[in-house]
Amino acid sequence: MTAPLVSSSTTPGSRPPQSGEGFRRWTARLGWVLAVVVPAWLAGGRLLTDSTGDLTPIYAATLAPVLLVLSVVALAVPARRPARYPSVRACTILLMSWGCGIALGFTLPDTGEGASSVLGAWAGPGAAGAAAALSNPLGIIMLFMAIMGCVVSIRHSAHGEGDGRSRDADEDDAQGTGFFPVLDV
């Protein structure tokens, strides 16, 4: 009798692939690009339509760096730990944040002579009001998701493989015993 060509056991020293590992790897690699492109889009997207105004430097100095720092921390901390990639939950949250950031780049209003949002410049003055109405919710959701993605990424990578497992009873019993038990990551 011949041996089967495919074995169901793993080779010694290797670990079985985790659920969602491909998604985590793909999102982390794409995330490094999005961590730079989305803040750049927020800071200078209106340069493409020549509709910059008085608020463009303020967006470039405040909103873009905050999103850049949060994205880089969310991607870099797991890369330095055994997890290597953010958890599936963290990746999903970060993708939602970057998606809202791209949409926000289209709708950010501006003030001054000839200034408008990208959507207002492309679709006309009637779309300027809709763009302004959408920009606040998109900005709030983007920043909230970026902060939440950063926190979830750091918390999940502290457990080793970044699978987002729940804490077990031993870890729950140890809570409240240190100087800063909530900050133990």
N, C-alpha and C positions, 0 to 999 in steps of 0.2 A: 504494500500500500504506500502511496506517496504522501508526503507532507503537504498541507495546504499552502498555497502561495501567500495568502494574507493571514496574518496572525492578529488576534484580537487583543493580545497583551502588548504593553509598551516595552520598549527596550530599556535595559537598566540605565539609570541616570537621567532618563527623559521623563517629562511629566505629560499627562494627557492634556490636550488642548481644552481651555476653559470656554464656557459658553460666552459668546460675544467677543472673543479675542480679536477676530478679524475686524469687527466693527470698531473696537477700541484702537487698534493699530491704525486703521484707515483714518479715523477721526483725529487721532493725535498728529498724524503726518499732515493732513489737511489743515488741522488747527493751527499749526505753526505759520502757515500761509495766511489763514484768516485772521490770526492774531495781529498781523501787520496790515493786511489789506483793508479790513473793516474800519479800524481807527483812521487810516489814511483816507478812506472814502468819506468818513464823517467829517474829517478836518478840511478836505479840499474837494469834495464832490461837485460843488457849485462852480469850481474853476472850469469844468468841462462845458458848462452852459454859459459861462461868462456872466453869472448872476450873483457874484459875491457882494457882500455888504458889510455892515458894521459888526455883525455877530460872528463872522467867519473866524477871525482870530481868537475870539472867546471860545468857540467850539474846539478849535485846534489846541488851545492851551488847557482846557479843562476836560471835556468829554472824551476826546481821543486818548489822552494819556491814561486816564482811569481805566478805560476798557483794555488798553494795551497791557497795563500792569496786571490786571486781574486775569487776563487770558494767559499771559506768560507764566504767572505763578501757578495757575491751574494746570498747565501743561508741564512745567519744569519740575515741580515737587515730586510727582509720581515717577518721572524719568530718573530721578536720583535715588529712588527707593526700589526695593525688589519688585514692586508692582509694574514698573516700566511704562505703563500707560494708565490714563484715568479710567475709572470704572465706567461701565455702560451707562449708569445713571448720570454720572458727571458729564460724559460725552454728549448725551442727549440734551442735558440742560445747557451746555456750552453751545451746541448747534442751534438751539432755540435763541440764545442770546445773540449769536452772530447773525442769524436770520433777521431778528428784529433790528440789529444794527445796520444791516444792508437796507432794510425798508426805511429806517430812520434817516439814512443818508439821502434818500429821495425826498423826504418830507420836511426836513429841517427848515424852518422859515428864517428869513433874514430881513434886516431893515436897511434902509438907505435908498438912494436913487438907482433904479434899475435892478434892485436886489430882489431875489425870489428864491423859492426852493427849486430843486431840480425838476420836480413834478410840475410846479407852477410855470417854469420856463418852457417845458416841453408841451404841456397840455393847455396852457393859456391861463389867463387871470381867474377864470372860474374854478380851476383846480387848486388855486393858491389857498383858498379858505379850507378846503377839504384836507389839504396837506398839513396846514397848521393845526387842524383839529386832530389829526392822526399822530402828529409828532410827539405830543406829551405822553400818551399811553405807550407808544413804541419806546420812547426813551426810558420810561419808568420800568417797563417790562425788561428791556435790554439790560439795564443796570442791576435790577433785582436778580435776573437769571445769571448774570456774570458773577455777582457776589456769591450767589447760591452754588453755582458751578465750581467756583474756586474753593469754597468751604467743603463741599461734598467730595471734590477731588482729593483734597488734602486728608480729610477724614478717612476715606476709603483706602487710600494708598498706605495709611499707617498700619493696616492689618496685614500687609505683606503682598498678596497677589492682586489686590485691587478689585476683588470680586464683589465688594460692597456687602459682605456678610454682616449679619447682625452680631452684636456683642454677645458673648455667652455669660452665664451666671457668675463665673469667677471675675470677669471684668466689671460686671455690675456691682459685685460686693466690694471691689476695690475703689469704687467711686466715692469721693468725699474724704479720702484719707490723706491727701497731699496738700501742699500750699495752694495750688491752683488746679484742682481736680478736673475742672471743666476744660482747661486748656491742655490737658495731656493728650497729645496727638500721636 
